[in-house]
Amino acid sequence: MRWNLQQLRFFVAAAKFENFHRAAEDLGVAQPAISKQIRELESSLGVELFARLPRGVKLTDTGRAVAEDVRNILDQLDGVRLRAHEVQQGIRGRLRIGMNEAGVGCTITSHIIRRFKAEFPMITFDVLPMHSQRQVEALDHREIDIGFLLSSYINPSRYDWIECSPIHLAIAVYRGHPLAEKQAISVNDLDHETIIWTVHNPSEIGHLKRMIGIKATAHRISPSPEITLQLVASEFGIAPVNSPASRAHPDVVFRPVKEPLRNEFTCLAWLNDEMSEPLKNFAALARATKAEFAEKQARQTA
């Protein structure tokens, strides 16, 4: 049993008018073409779709039932065509976003995502919490499409990126710890402390120590910010955290670090090759949003 789209479209038009001549006019073809395609469709199906009358044609009961099914088929095919164009244009699809703790606390991050969701409501999001180094691995293996991560992890030869916000580092300490009495903590105050690192892989610790300037060698590893605060509260050590991520714990206080991190930002980054259309749209909107934020800040400080 074989038929083609032309036969189905011709049949639906003929069923609509129950008149081959009017169907031919509606489709802009010759009437014999309609008659020929209907006969071939009937032969293929092995049924009579139209009763041939002395003056014109009339749908049979079978033809009426088949016409309803064929309309549904054509509607579905039109939907496939529309969805294909929407995917090609980046209107429909999926984006997988990696996000570190700093990205969660970044105002522009949430603004970009809300704006993108409003402009592209048919894009599905997967937001995957992961540390910066893990995001780099996930980007390289195309497990995520885009990431909010620390700028020092970015390889400029492989990634495009925009800077979202500077890192404001704080130290989480137990309320009874001597450092809790300070209004701000110097990096040098950490030399003899046990540092609790919230990392995916212990190999990240060296990078973070150099980034912050910490010389202390005693450390513990935590798998999540929540567990980190519990370890701090239990006096297992102190922990560097991104200060805007103000997770509350009754026994933990946050003290800012005196020395600012140099040239360290939370960035929105993606591989600069083989970008999907949704990713292109997201990157363009993120750049536009960042420019608007910068312009707004410039007006406020003018």
Secondary structure, 3 states (H helix, E strand, C coil): CCCCHHHHHHHHHHHHHCCHHHHHHHHCCCHHHHHHHHHHHHHHHCCCCEEEECCEEEECHHHHHHHHHHHHHHHHHHHHHHHHHHHHCCCCEEEEEEECHHHHCCHHHHHHHHHHHHHCCCEEEEEEECCHHHHHHHHHCCCCCEEEEEHHHCCCCCEEEEEEEECCEEEEEECCCHHHHCCCECHHHHCCCCEEEECCCCCHHHHHHHHHCCCCCCEEEECCHHHHHHHHHCCCCEEEEECCCCCCCCCEEEEEECCCCCCCEEEEEEECCCCCHHHHHHHHHHHHHHHHHHHHHHHHHC
